[in-house]
Amino acid sequence: IQISGAKLVLIDVERDSWAIDPIIMEQHISKKTKAVIVVHPFGHAANMDPIMALAKKYNISVIEDVAEAPGAKYKGRLVGTFGDMSCYSFFANKIITTGEGGMVLTNDSDLENRLKIFRDHGMSLEREYVHVVIGFNYRMTNMQAAVGIGQLSRMDEILSTRAAQEARYKKLFSEIKSVRYRPTAKWSESVHWLATITLENQKLRDPLIQYMRDNGVDSRPMVYPV
C-alpha cells in the first residue's frame, strides 16, 4: 500500500460465509476505487457473482486471494479464475506448500509482463540489468518449484485427506452445544485449511486453547479484528 500510494478501505464480511460482503462493498466504492481484494477465507469461496457484477458496473479490478483455498469452488467453478489476477501462498502451513513463497495467476498478458518485471528487481524484459521500476526479488528457486510440482501431482489426495479430517472435526464439535463450526454458504464447495470454530462463551476461549495444547493439539485465536 505504501509503495503503490493506494488507500486501503476495509470491508466487513458476511456472517454466513466469513467472506467479503458485496452489499457493504458497494457502499464503499467511490470514483477513486481502483480494485478490490477478495479473500476466500479458510477454504471457503466468497460470493463471486455479485462481486464480479459490481466490478463490471464500476470498472474496478478484482484480485482474488486464494492463499487458504486452492481447490475450492464457487458454484462449480474454481476460485482464482474469476478476477483479473489471483494470488496463492505456499507457506508451510498452507494446503500445498513449497516451504515458503507463492504464485500469481492471470490471463492478461500485459499484467503478466508487469508482474515478471516487479518479481525480478524491476528489471526490463527486453534489456538485461536495465531496471525500469522499483522491483523486488520474488523469484522462486528451482528446488521450491520442484516441491510445488510434486504437491500439485498429489492435490486430489491432499484435499481428500483434509476433507476426511474436517468431517471428523465437524462430527466431534457437533456434539458440543457451546461450539459452532465454521458455516458453509450454499454456493461454496469448500476445502479444509484449518478447523475454525466460534464459542458461545468467549471466556472459554483461552482455557480451551490451553487445554488443547496440553493434550498435543495446537490451536490459537484465528484473526484479530483490525
Residue frames as a rotation matrix with the C-alpha (Angstrom) as fourth column:
ILE 1
0.577 0.817 0.000 0.00
0.817 -0.577 0.000 0.00
0.000 0.000 -1.000 0.00
GLN 2
0.457 -0.475 -0.752 2.83
0.157 -0.789 0.594 2.42
-0.875 -0.390 -0.286 0.90
ILE 3
-0.602 -0.771 0.206 4.67
0.302 0.019 0.953 1.73
-0.739 0.636 0.222 -2.34
SER 4
-0.426 0.509 0.748 1.60
0.896 0.121 0.427 1.98
0.127 0.852 -0.507 -4.61
GLY 5
-0.988 0.097 0.123 0.23
-0.115 -0.982 -0.151 5.09
0.106 -0.163 0.981 -2.89
ALA 6
-0.300 0.935 -0.190 -3.17
0.106 0.231 0.967 3.41
0.948 0.270 -0.169 -2.64
LYS 7
-0.543 0.261 0.798 -5.52
-0.825 -0.344 -0.449 3.99
0.157 -0.902 0.403 0.29
LEU 8
-0.883 0.184 -0.432 -6.81
0.204 0.979 0.000 0.87
0.423 -0.088 -0.902 2.00
VAL 9
-0.294 0.866 0.405 -10.56
-0.915 -0.378 0.145 0.70
0.278 -0.328 0.903 2.71
LEU 10
-0.979 -0.104 0.178 -11.67
-0.170 0.896 -0.411 -2.17
-0.117 -0.432 -0.894 4.93
ILE 11
-0.198 0.935 -0.294 -14.88
-0.767 0.039 0.640 -4.05
0.610 0.353 0.710 4.10
ASP 12
-0.306 0.156 0.939 -16.67
-0.808 0.479 -0.343 -6.22
-0.503 -0.864 -0.021 6.65
VAL 13
-0.942 -0.134 -0.306 -17.63
-0.273 0.837 0.474 -9.83
0.193 0.530 -0.826 5.99
GLU 14
0.027 0.973 -0.227 -20.86
-0.619 0.195 0.761 -11.79
0.785 0.121 0.608 5.72
ARG 15
0.015 0.044 0.999 -21.95
-0.967 0.256 0.004 -13.64
-0.256 -0.966 0.046 8.83
ASP 16
0.759 0.457 0.463 -22.70
-0.371 0.889 -0.268 -16.88
-0.534 0.032 0.845 6.93
SER 17
0.894 -0.445 0.040 -19.54
0.290 0.510 -0.810 -17.11
0.341 0.736 0.585 4.81
TRP 18
0.540 -0.689 -0.483 -16.94
0.406 -0.290 0.867 -15.03
-0.738 -0.664 0.123 6.66
ALA 19
-0.375 -0.616 0.692 -16.07
0.915 -0.129 0.381 -13.60
-0.146 0.777 0.613 3.24
ILE 20
-0.968 -0.104 -0.229 -16.36
0.081 -0.991 0.105 -10.02
-0.238 0.083 0.968 1.96
ASP 21
-0.129 0.991 -0.034 -19.93
0.604 0.052 -0.795 -8.70
-0.787 -0.123 -0.605 1.96
PRO 22
-0.558 -0.118 0.822 -20.89
0.813 -0.276 0.513 -7.41
0.166 0.954 0.249 -1.53
ILE 23
0.539 0.819 0.197 -23.57
0.730 -0.571 0.376 -5.11
0.421 -0.058 -0.905 -0.09
ILE 24
0.706 -0.366 -0.607 -21.08
0.319 -0.601 0.733 -3.37
-0.633 -0.710 -0.308 2.20
MET 25
-0.330 -0.863 0.383 -18.52
0.743 0.013 0.669 -3.42
-0.582 0.505 0.637 -0.60
GLU 26
-0.090 0.349 0.933 -20.78
0.878 -0.414 0.240 -1.36
0.470 0.840 -0.269 -2.89
GLN 27
0.858 0.464 -0.220 -21.41
0.508 -0.703 0.498 1.17
0.076 -0.539 -0.839 -0.13
HIS 28
0.461 -0.774 -0.433 -17.67
0.188 -0.392 0.900 1.90
-0.867 -0.496 -0.035 -0.02
ILE 29
-0.116 -0.487 0.866 -16.98
0.969 0.137 0.207 2.15
-0.219 0.863 0.456 -3.75
SER 30
0.439 0.184 -0.879 -16.12
0.098 -0.983 -0.156 5.67
-0.893 -0.018 -0.450 -4.91
LYS 31
0.978 -0.098 -0.186 -14.73
-0.207 -0.272 -0.940 7.30
0.042 0.957 -0.286 -8.04
LYS 32
0.204 -0.974 0.102 -11.26
-0.976 -0.210 -0.050 6.68
0.070 -0.089 -0.994 -6.60
THR 33
0.377 -0.018 0.926 -11.75
-0.407 0.895 0.183 2.92
-0.832 -0.446 0.330 -6.19
LYS 34
-0.071 -0.530 -0.845 -9.38
-0.997 0.031 0.064 1.02
-0.007 0.848 -0.530 -8.48
ALA 35
-0.392 -0.160 -0.906 -9.50
-0.310 0.950 -0.034 -2.56
0.866 0.268 -0.422 -7.23
VAL 36
0.504 0.493 0.710 -10.97
-0.858 0.185 0.480 -4.91
0.105 -0.850 0.516 -4.66
ILE 37
-0.670 -0.690 -0.273 -9.06
-0.591 0.719 -0.366 -7.73
0.449 -0.084 -0.889 -2.98
VAL 38
0.460 0.888 0.016 -11.41
-0.795 0.404 0.453 -10.68
0.396 -0.221 0.891 -2.43
VAL 39
-0.657 -0.668 0.350 -10.26
-0.754 0.562 -0.341 -13.21
0.031 -0.488 -0.873 0.17
HIS 40
0.306 0.654 -0.692 -11.57
-0.410 0.746 0.524 -16.79
0.859 0.123 0.497 0.08
PRO 41
-0.108 -0.471 0.876 -11.20
-0.952 -0.205 -0.228 -17.39
0.287 -0.858 -0.426 3.84
PHE 42
-0.308 -0.109 0.945 -10.33
-0.720 0.676 -0.156 -20.73
-0.622 -0.729 -0.287 5.47
GLY 43
-0.927 -0.106 0.360 -11.03
0.126 0.815 0.565 -22.65
-0.353 0.569 -0.742 2.24
HIS 44
-0.034 0.998 0.059 -14.48
0.699 0.065 -0.712 -21.08
-0.714 0.017 -0.700 1.68
ALA 45
-0.513 -0.128 0.849 -15.43
0.816 -0.380 0.436 -19.28
0.267 0.916 0.299 -1.55
ALA 46
-0.746 0.306 -0.592 -16.51
-0.016 -0.896 -0.443 -15.66
-0.666 -0.321 0.674 -1.48
ASN 47
0.220 0.929 0.298 -19.82
0.508 0.152 -0.848 -14.78
-0.833 0.337 -0.438 -3.18
MET 48
-0.630 -0.776 0.036 -18.31
0.419 -0.300 0.857 -14.06
-0.654 0.555 0.514 -6.59
ASP 49
-0.192 0.588 0.786 -21.36
0.967 -0.025 0.255 -13.36
0.170 0.809 -0.563 -8.77
PRO 50
0.839 0.539 -0.072 -22.40
0.543 -0.824 0.158 -10.09
0.026 -0.172 -0.985 -7.09
ILE 51
0.297 -0.815 -0.498 -18.75
0.221 -0.448 0.866 -9.12
-0.929 -0.367 0.047 -6.58
MET 52
-0.625 -0.547 0.557 -17.96
0.629 0.070 0.774 -9.52
-0.462 0.834 0.301 -10.28
ALA 53
0.214 0.785 0.581 -21.16
0.939 -0.330 0.100 -7.69
0.270 0.524 -0.808 -11.21
LEU 54
0.844 0.040 -0.535 -20.07
0.305 -0.855 0.419 -4.73
-0.441 -0.517 -0.734 -9.05
ALA 55
-0.166 -0.982 -0.092 -16.58
0.316 -0.142 0.938 -4.82
-0.934 0.126 0.334 -10.57
LYS 56
-0.488 0.066 0.870 -18.09
0.873 0.037 0.487 -4.61
-0.001 0.997 -0.075 -14.04
LYS 57
0.570 0.816 0.096 -20.57
0.805 -0.578 0.132 -1.89
0.163 0.002 -0.987 -13.02
TYR 58
0.908 -0.221 -0.357 -17.89
-0.004 -0.855 0.519 0.36
-0.420 -0.470 -0.777 -11.51
ASN 59
0.778 -0.625 -0.059 -14.99
-0.032 0.055 -0.998 -0.70
0.627 0.778 0.023 -13.76
ILE 60
0.383 -0.671 0.634 -12.72
-0.917 -0.192 0.350 -1.89
-0.113 -0.716 -0.689 -10.95
SER 61
-0.192 -0.573 -0.797 -10.18
-0.575 0.724 -0.381 -4.72
0.795 0.385 -0.469 -10.95
VAL 62
0.828 0.445 0.342 -10.62
-0.549 0.512 0.661 -7.88
0.119 -0.735 0.668 -8.89
ILE 63
-0.327 -0.923 -0.204 -7.68
-0.689 0.381 -0.617 -9.54
0.647 -0.061 -0.760 -7.12
GLU 64
0.760 0.607 -0.230 -8.51
-0.324 0.662 0.676 -12.93
0.563 -0.439 0.700 -5.60
ASP 65
-0.282 -0.775 0.566 -6.62
-0.944 0.117 -0.310 -14.09
0.174 -0.622 -0.764 -2.51
VAL 66
0.639 0.500 -0.585 -6.69
-0.483 0.852 0.201 -17.89
0.599 0.154 0.786 -2.76
ALA 67
-0.336 -0.910 0.243 -3.95
-0.769 0.116 -0.629 -18.46
0.544 -0.398 -0.738 -0.15
GLU 68
-0.630 0.142 0.764 -6.26
-0.622 0.497 -0.605 -20.55
-0.465 -0.856 -0.224 2.03
ALA 69
0.212 0.935 0.284 -8.49
-0.406 0.349 -0.845 -22.06
-0.889 0.064 0.454 -0.65
PRO 70
-0.544 -0.372 -0.752 -6.71
-0.835 0.158 0.526 -23.78
-0.077 0.915 -0.397 -3.57
GLY 71
-0.957 0.231 -0.176 -9.16
0.175 0.943 0.282 -26.33
0.231 0.239 -0.943 -4.96
ALA 72
-0.474 0.836 -0.277 -12.27
0.318 -0.131 -0.939 -24.63
-0.821 -0.533 -0.204 -3.57
LYS 73
-0.761 0.291 0.580 -15.13
0.590 -0.060 0.805 -23.89
0.269 0.955 -0.126 -5.97
TYR 74
-0.639 0.655 -0.404 -17.85
-0.260 -0.678 -0.688 -21.29
-0.724 -0.334 0.603 -6.33
LYS 75
0.418 0.896 -0.151 -20.94
-0.571 0.130 -0.810 -22.75
-0.706 0.425 0.566 -7.99
GLY 76
0.813 -0.082 0.577 -18.78
0.326 0.885 -0.333 -25.46
-0.483 0.459 0.746 -9.55
ARG 77
0.719 -0.582 0.380 -16.01
0.209 -0.340 -0.917 -23.14
0.662 0.739 -0.123 -10.80
LEU 78
0.109 -0.781 -0.615 -12.57
0.964 0.234 -0.126 -22.97
0.243 -0.579 0.778 -9.21
VAL 79
0.915 0.041 -0.400 -11.91
0.197 -0.913 0.358 -19.88
-0.351 -0.406 -0.844 -7.14
GLY 80
-0.054 -0.970 -0.239 -8.99
0.101 -0.243 0.965 -17.92
-0.993 0.028 0.111 -8.51
THR 81
-0.655 -0.130 0.744 -10.43
0.716 0.206 0.667 -17.99
-0.240 0.970 -0.042 -12.05
PHE 82
0.415 0.909 0.034 -12.82
0.894 -0.401 -0.197 -15.04
-0.166 0.113 -0.980 -11.70
GLY 83
0.690 -0.087 -0.719 -10.69
0.176 -0.943 0.282 -11.96
-0.702 -0.321 -0.635 -11.15
ASP 84
0.851 -0.460 -0.254 -8.01
-0.471 -0.455 -0.756 -10.11
0.232 0.763 -0.604 -13.09
MET 85
-0.254 -0.900 -0.353 -5.41
-0.470 0.434 -0.769 -11.95
0.845 -0.029 -0.533 -11.03
SER 86
0.885 0.466 -0.014 -5.31
-0.221 0.445 0.868 -14.46
0.411 -0.764 0.497 -8.21
CYS 87
-0.058 -0.928 0.367 -2.68
-0.805 -0.174 -0.568 -14.89
0.591 -0.328 -0.737 -5.50
TYR 88
0.786 0.236 -0.571 -1.62
0.028 0.909 0.415 -18.11
0.618 -0.343 0.708 -3.76
SER 89
0.293 -0.691 0.661 0.54
-0.953 -0.263 0.148 -18.81
0.072 -0.673 -0.736 -0.73
PHE 90
0.518 -0.217 -0.828 2.86
-0.062 0.955 -0.289 -21.81
0.853 0.201 0.481 -0.43
PHE 91
-0.127 -0.483 0.866 3.83
-0.919 -0.271 -0.286 -21.18
0.373 -0.833 -0.410 3.19
ALA 92
-0.880 -0.425 -0.214 4.48
-0.341 0.877 -0.338 -24.31
0.331 -0.224 -0.917 5.24
ASN 93
-0.765 0.604 0.224 1.02
0.027 0.377 -0.926 -24.45
-0.643 -0.702 -0.305 6.85
LYS 94
-0.218 0.712 -0.667 -0.96
-0.900 -0.410 -0.144 -23.98
-0.377 0.570 0.730 3.63
ILE 95
0.687 0.622 0.377 -2.86
-0.437 0.767 -0.470 -26.72
-0.581 0.158 0.798 1.74
ILE 96
0.746 -0.619 0.246 0.00
0.636 0.552 -0.539 -27.12
0.198 0.558 0.806 -0.73
THR 97
0.835 -0.481 -0.266 3.46
-0.144 -0.657 0.740 -25.85
-0.531 -0.580 -0.618 0.11
THR 98
0.621 -0.784 0.025 6.93
0.278 0.189 -0.942 -25.16
0.733 0.592 0.335 -1.24
GLY 99
-0.140 -0.626 -0.767 8.13
0.974 0.054 -0.222 -24.21
0.180 -0.778 0.602 2.24
GLU 100
-0.188 0.096 -0.977 7.65
0.333 -0.930 -0.156 -20.51
-0.924 -0.355 0.143 1.54
GLY 101
-0.952 -0.230 -0.199 6.67
-0.071 -0.468 0.881 -18.18
-0.296 0.853 0.429 -1.29
GLY 102
-0.011 0.999 0.046 3.64
0.074 0.047 -0.996 -18.04
-0.997 -0.007 -0.074 -3.53
MET 103
-0.736 -0.112 0.668 2.25
0.640 0.209 0.740 -17.60
-0.222 0.972 -0.082 -7.03
VAL 104
-0.284 0.672 -0.684 0.18
-0.354 -0.736 -0.577 -15.14
-0.891 0.078 0.447 -9.04
LEU 105
-0.493 0.217 0.843 -2.11
0.754 0.590 0.289 -16.21
-0.434 0.778 -0.454 -11.88
THR 106
-0.055 0.548 -0.835 -3.54
-0.313 -0.803 -0.507 -14.00
-0.948 0.233 0.216 -14.62
ASN 107
0.108 0.106 0.989 -4.78
0.834 0.532 -0.148 -14.37
-0.542 0.840 -0.031 -18.20
ASP 108
0.980 0.127 -0.156 -3.86
0.051 -0.906 -0.420 -10.76
-0.195 0.403 -0.894 -19.02
SER 109
0.495 -0.843 0.211 -0.56
0.822 0.375 -0.428 -10.76
0.282 0.386 0.879 -20.97
ASP 110
0.174 -0.413 0.894 0.23
-0.025 -0.909 -0.416 -7.10
0.984 0.051 -0.169 -20.16
LEU 111
0.699 0.144 0.700 -0.33
-0.681 -0.165 0.714 -7.72
0.219 -0.976 -0.017 -16.47
GLU 112
0.919 -0.394 0.013 1.78
0.384 0.900 0.206 -10.87
-0.093 -0.184 0.978 -16.68
ASN 113
0.249 -0.872 0.422 4.72
0.632 -0.184 -0.753 -8.91
0.734 0.454 0.505 -18.08
ARG 114
0.250 -0.097 0.963 4.40
-0.501 -0.865 0.043 -6.23
0.829 -0.493 -0.265 -15.39
LEU 115
0.919 0.133 0.370 4.39
-0.389 0.446 0.806 -8.90
-0.058 -0.885 0.461 -12.69
LYS 116
0.708 -0.706 0.017 7.51
0.684 0.680 -0.266 -10.51
0.176 0.200 0.964 -14.15
ILE 117
0.083 -0.667 0.740 9.29
0.182 -0.720 -0.670 -7.14
0.980 0.190 0.062 -14.03
PHE 118
0.415 0.140 0.899 8.33
-0.760 -0.491 0.427 -6.48
0.501 -0.860 -0.098 -10.39
ARG 119
1.000 0.011 0.026 9.28
-0.023 0.865 0.501 -10.04
-0.017 -0.501 0.865 -9.45
ASP 120
0.473 -0.868 0.153 12.83
0.879 0.453 -0.151 -9.67
0.062 0.206 0.977 -10.78
HIS 121
-0.272 -0.662 -0.698 14.20
0.770 -0.585 0.255 -6.45
-0.578 -0.468 0.669 -9.21
GLY 122
0.514 0.535 -0.670 12.22
0.038 -0.795 -0.606 -4.29
-0.857 0.286 -0.429 -11.64
MET 123
-0.538 -0.840 -0.070 14.48
-0.098 -0.021 0.995 -5.37
-0.838 0.542 -0.071 -14.50
SER 124
-0.006 0.492 -0.871 13.37
-0.925 -0.334 -0.182 -4.82
-0.380 0.804 0.457 -18.09
LEU 125
0.504 0.249 0.827 12.21
0.013 0.955 -0.295 -7.88
-0.863 0.159 0.479 -20.02
GLU 126
0.990 -0.095 0.105 13.96
0.099 -0.058 -0.993 -6.53
0.101 0.994 -0.048 -23.12
ARG 127
0.287 -0.933 0.218 17.33
-0.293 -0.302 -0.907 -5.38
0.912 0.197 -0.360 -21.73
GLU 128
0.502 -0.156 -0.851 19.13
0.692 0.663 0.286 -7.34
0.519 -0.732 0.441 -19.04
TYR 129
-0.220 -0.579 -0.785 20.29
0.963 -0.260 -0.078 -5.33
-0.159 -0.773 0.615 -16.00
VAL 130
-0.846 0.152 0.511 18.30
-0.009 -0.962 0.272 -2.30
0.533 0.226 0.815 -17.05
HIS 131
-0.624 0.592 -0.509 15.84
0.757 0.299 -0.581 -1.54
-0.192 -0.748 -0.635 -14.25
VAL 132
-0.630 0.456 0.629 12.65
0.288 -0.615 0.734 0.27
0.721 0.644 0.256 -15.24
VAL 133
0.463 0.744 0.482 10.76
-0.320 -0.366 0.874 0.32
0.826 -0.559 0.069 -11.91
ILE 134
-0.418 -0.487 0.766 11.46
-0.899 0.102 -0.426 -0.28
0.129 -0.867 -0.481 -8.23
GLY 135
0.347 0.530 -0.774 11.12
-0.477 0.810 0.340 -4.05
0.807 0.252 0.534 -8.03
PHE 136
0.363 -0.135 0.922 11.78
-0.872 0.300 0.387 -6.90
-0.329 -0.944 -0.009 -5.62
ASN 137
-0.695 -0.531 -0.485 13.26
-0.641 0.763 0.084 -10.37
0.326 0.369 -0.871 -5.58
TYR 138
0.076 0.811 0.580 10.19
-0.845 0.361 -0.395 -12.58
-0.530 -0.460 0.713 -5.60
ARG 139
-0.009 -0.136 -0.991 11.68
-0.831 0.552 -0.068 -15.36
0.556 0.823 -0.118 -7.71
MET 140
0.788 0.272 0.553 11.04
-0.527 0.763 0.375 -18.96
-0.320 -0.587 0.744 -6.74
THR 141
-0.319 -0.947 0.043 14.02
-0.822 0.299 0.484 -21.32
-0.471 0.119 -0.874 -6.72
ASN 142
-0.251 0.143 -0.957 14.10
-0.722 0.631 0.284 -24.43
0.645 0.762 -0.055 -8.89
MET 143
-0.921 -0.128 -0.367 14.09
0.123 0.800 -0.588 -26.60
0.369 -0.587 -0.721 -5.76
GLN 144
-0.674 0.737 -0.047 10.96
-0.249 -0.287 -0.925 -24.90
-0.695 -0.612 0.377 -4.44
ALA 145
-0.121 0.637 -0.761 9.28
-0.989 -0.145 0.036 -25.26
-0.087 0.757 0.648 -7.82
ALA 146
-0.587 -0.162 -0.793 10.09
-0.365 0.927 0.081 -28.98
0.722 0.337 -0.604 -7.86
VAL 147
-0.951 0.287 -0.113 8.46
0.221 0.375 -0.900 -29.40
-0.216 -0.881 -0.420 -4.45
GLY 148
-0.423 0.829 -0.366 5.44
-0.584 -0.558 -0.589 -27.44
-0.693 -0.035 0.720 -5.69
ILE 149
-0.243 0.297 -0.924 5.03
-0.886 0.320 0.336 -29.60
0.396 0.900 0.185 -8.78
GLY 150
-0.844 -0.096 -0.528 5.19
0.082 0.949 -0.304 -32.68
0.531 -0.300 -0.793 -6.56
GLN 151
-0.801 0.587 -0.113 2.49
0.018 -0.165 -0.986 -31.18
-0.598 -0.792 0.122 -4.34
LEU 152
-0.263 0.718 -0.644 0.28
-0.908 -0.410 -0.086 -30.42
-0.326 0.563 0.760 -7.34
SER 153
-0.512 0.027 -0.859 0.54
-0.524 0.783 0.336 -34.03
0.681 0.622 -0.386 -8.51
ARG 154
-0.785 0.209 -0.583 -0.90
0.532 0.709 -0.463 -35.06
0.316 -0.674 -0.668 -5.11
MET 155
-0.842 0.417 0.341 -3.53
-0.466 -0.882 -0.073 -32.31
0.270 -0.221 0.937 -4.96
ASP 156
0.086 0.945 -0.314 -6.56
-0.528 0.311 0.790 -34.63
0.845 0.098 0.526 -5.06
GLU 157
0.025 -0.168 -0.985 -5.04
0.588 0.799 -0.122 -36.88
0.808 -0.577 0.119 -2.39
ILE 158
-0.901 -0.422 -0.106 -4.21
0.347 -0.551 -0.758 -33.91
0.261 -0.720 0.643 -0.15
LEU 159
-0.599 0.741 0.303 -7.70
-0.701 -0.668 0.250 -32.42
0.388 -0.063 0.920 -0.46
SER 160
0.222 0.687 -0.691 -9.32
-0.187 0.726 0.662 -35.83
0.957 -0.018 0.290 0.18
THR 161
-0.334 -0.434 -0.837 -7.26
0.731 0.441 -0.520 -36.36
0.595 -0.786 0.170 3.35
ARG 162
-0.993 -0.055 0.101 -8.11
-0.008 -0.844 -0.537 -32.89
0.115 -0.534 0.838 4.57
ALA 163
-0.262 0.965 0.009 -11.82
-0.663 -0.187 0.725 -33.39
0.701 0.184 0.689 3.82
ALA 164
0.192 0.280 -0.941 -11.80
0.356 0.873 0.333 -36.53
0.914 -0.399 0.068 5.97
GLN 165
-0.731 -0.506 -0.458 -10.09
0.624 -0.224 -0.749 -34.59
0.276 -0.833 0.479 8.77
GLU 166
-0.852 0.435 0.293 -12.72
-0.457 -0.889 -0.009 -31.85
0.257 -0.142 0.956 8.58
ALA 167
0.033 0.906 -0.422 -15.58
-0.337 0.407 0.849 -34.36
0.941 0.114 0.319 8.60
ARG 168
-0.095 -0.146 -0.985 -14.20
0.748 0.643 -0.167 -35.78
0.657 -0.752 0.048 11.84
TYR 169
-0.960 -0.261 -0.104 -13.85
0.269 -0.751 -0.603 -32.34
0.079 -0.606 0.791 13.41
LYS 170
-0.556 0.811 0.181 -17.40
-0.614 -0.547 0.568 -31.42
0.560 0.205 0.803 12.41
LYS 171
0.156 0.626 -0.764 -18.81
0.116 0.757 0.643 -34.64
0.981 -0.189 0.045 13.89
LEU 172
-0.333 -0.371 -0.867 -16.98
0.863 0.251 -0.439 -34.20
0.380 -0.894 0.237 17.19
PHE 173
-0.998 -0.070 0.000 -17.78
0.065 -0.929 -0.363 -30.49
0.025 -0.363 0.932 17.53
SER 174
-0.397 0.917 0.024 -21.45
-0.358 -0.179 0.916 -31.09
0.845 0.355 0.400 16.68
GLU 175
0.094 0.386 -0.918 -21.72
0.634 0.688 0.353 -32.96
0.768 -0.615 -0.180 19.97
ILE 176
-0.563 -0.342 -0.752 -20.79
0.800 -0.455 -0.392 -29.81
-0.208 -0.822 0.530 21.93
LYS 177
0.395 0.894 0.213 -23.62
0.918 -0.389 -0.073 -27.28
0.018 0.224 -0.974 22.12
SER 178
0.657 -0.144 -0.740 -21.40
0.224 -0.900 0.375 -24.34
-0.720 -0.412 -0.559 23.07
VAL 179
-0.477 -0.869 -0.132 -19.22
-0.004 -0.148 0.989 -24.71
-0.879 0.472 0.067 19.95
ARG 180
0.741 0.666 -0.082 -20.15
-0.062 -0.053 -0.997 -23.73
-0.668 0.744 0.002 16.40
TYR 181
-0.159 -0.796 0.584 -18.09
0.679 0.341 0.650 -24.95
-0.716 0.500 0.486 13.47
ARG 182
-0.748 -0.220 -0.626 -17.36
-0.212 -0.815 0.539 -22.52
-0.629 0.536 0.563 10.61
PRO 183
0.293 0.948 0.124 -20.52
-0.083 0.154 -0.985 -22.14
-0.952 0.278 0.124 8.46
THR 184
-0.788 -0.459 0.411 -20.66
0.346 0.223 0.911 -23.02
-0.510 0.860 -0.017 4.76
ALA 185
-0.222 0.701 -0.677 -22.71
-0.642 -0.628 -0.440 -20.97
-0.733 0.337 0.590 2.29
LYS 186
0.505 0.580 0.639 -24.77
0.018 0.733 -0.680 -22.84
-0.863 0.355 0.360 -0.30
TRP 187
0.932 -0.117 -0.343 -22.68
-0.361 -0.224 -0.905 -21.58
0.029 0.968 -0.251 -3.23
SER 188
0.148 -0.984 0.100 -19.34
-0.987 -0.154 -0.052 -22.80
0.066 -0.091 -0.994 -1.85
GLU 189
0.891 -0.145 -0.430 -17.63
0.134 0.989 -0.055 -26.14
0.433 -0.008 0.901 -2.39
SER 190
0.693 -0.587 0.420 -15.10
-0.720 -0.598 0.352 -25.53
0.045 -0.546 -0.837 0.35
VAL 191
0.259 -0.689 -0.676 -11.75
0.178 0.722 -0.668 -27.12
0.949 0.052 0.310 1.06
HIS 192
0.935 0.105 -0.338 -10.32
0.334 0.052 0.941 -27.69
0.116 -0.993 0.013 4.51
TRP 193
0.151 -0.905 0.397 -7.46
-0.139 -0.417 -0.898 -25.44
0.979 0.081 -0.189 5.56
LEU 194
-0.919 -0.387 0.079 -7.85
-0.120 0.083 -0.989 -25.07
0.376 -0.918 -0.123 9.34
ALA 195
-0.165 0.863 -0.477 -10.66
0.829 0.383 0.407 -26.24
0.534 -0.328 -0.779 11.61
THR 196
-0.894 -0.142 0.424 -12.20
0.003 -0.950 -0.311 -22.95
0.447 -0.277 0.851 12.67
ILE 197
-0.160 0.840 -0.518 -14.82
0.872 0.367 0.325 -22.62
0.463 -0.399 -0.791 15.41
THR 198
-0.413 0.113 0.904 -16.65
-0.382 -0.922 -0.060 -19.98
0.827 -0.370 0.424 17.41
LEU 199
-0.731 0.108 -0.673 -17.64
0.611 0.544 -0.575 -20.27
0.304 -0.832 -0.464 21.05
GLU 200
0.318 0.916 0.243 -20.87
0.559 -0.388 0.733 -19.06
0.766 -0.097 -0.636 22.68
ASN 201
0.961 -0.051 -0.273 -18.92
0.226 -0.430 0.874 -18.05
-0.162 -0.901 -0.402 25.78
GLN 202
0.646 -0.743 0.173 -15.81
-0.183 -0.372 -0.910 -16.02
0.741 0.557 -0.376 24.99
LYS 203
0.388 -0.501 0.774 -14.42
-0.920 -0.166 0.354 -16.68
-0.049 -0.849 -0.525 28.48
LEU 204
0.775 -0.050 0.629 -13.93
-0.062 0.986 0.156 -20.32
-0.628 -0.160 0.761 27.44
ARG 205
0.919 -0.339 -0.199 -11.53
-0.217 -0.015 -0.976 -19.46
0.328 0.941 -0.087 24.62
ASP 206
0.115 -0.973 0.201 -8.21
-0.854 -0.200 -0.480 -19.16
0.507 -0.116 -0.854 26.44
PRO 207
-0.044 -0.118 0.992 -8.83
-0.763 0.645 0.043 -22.13
-0.645 -0.755 -0.118 28.79
LEU 208
0.855 0.397 0.334 -9.83
-0.087 0.744 -0.662 -24.23
-0.511 0.538 0.671 25.76
ILE 209
0.707 -0.663 -0.247 -6.69
-0.444 -0.144 -0.884 -23.24
0.551 0.735 -0.396 23.87
GLN 210
-0.159 -0.800 0.579 -4.53
-0.980 0.059 -0.188 -24.16
0.116 -0.598 -0.793 26.86
TYR 211
0.284 0.354 0.891 -6.39
-0.523 0.836 -0.165 -27.46
-0.804 -0.419 0.423 27.36
MET 212
0.993 0.115 -0.018 -5.86
-0.073 0.492 -0.867 -28.42
-0.091 0.863 0.497 23.71
ARG 213
0.378 -0.924 -0.062 -2.18
-0.667 -0.225 -0.711 -27.52
0.642 0.310 -0.701 23.82
ASP 214
-0.129 -0.392 0.911 -1.74
-0.941 0.338 0.012 -29.57
-0.312 -0.856 -0.412 26.99
ASN 215
0.342 0.366 0.865 -3.18
-0.131 0.931 -0.342 -32.51
-0.930 0.003 0.367 25.05
GLY 216
-0.462 -0.757 0.462 -0.97
0.337 0.332 0.881 -32.11
-0.820 0.563 0.102 21.97
VAL 217
0.179 0.564 0.806 -3.38
0.983 -0.081 -0.162 -30.15
-0.026 0.822 -0.569 19.74
ASP 218
-0.823 -0.524 -0.219 -2.14
0.511 -0.851 0.120 -26.78
-0.249 -0.013 0.968 18.54
SER 219
0.232 0.893 0.386 -4.73
0.938 -0.311 0.156 -24.00
0.259 0.326 -0.909 18.45
ARG 220
-0.788 -0.477 -0.390 -4.84
0.555 -0.824 -0.114 -20.22
-0.268 -0.306 0.914 18.57
PRO 221
0.187 0.791 -0.583 -7.13
0.141 -0.609 -0.780 -17.23
-0.972 0.063 -0.225 18.14
MET 222
0.236 -0.088 0.968 -7.64
0.896 0.405 -0.182 -17.09
-0.376 0.910 0.174 14.40
VAL 223
-0.313 -0.283 0.907 -7.97
0.711 -0.703 0.026 -13.49
0.630 0.653 0.421 13.21
TYR 224
-0.454 0.120 -0.883 -7.94
0.703 -0.561 -0.437 -10.39
-0.548 -0.819 0.170 15.36
PRO 225
0.654 0.708 0.267 -10.34
0.740 -0.525 -0.419 -7.61
-0.157 0.472 -0.868 14.27
VAL 226
-0.284 -0.780 0.558 -8.46
0.845 -0.479 -0.239 -4.79
0.454 0.404 0.795 12.52
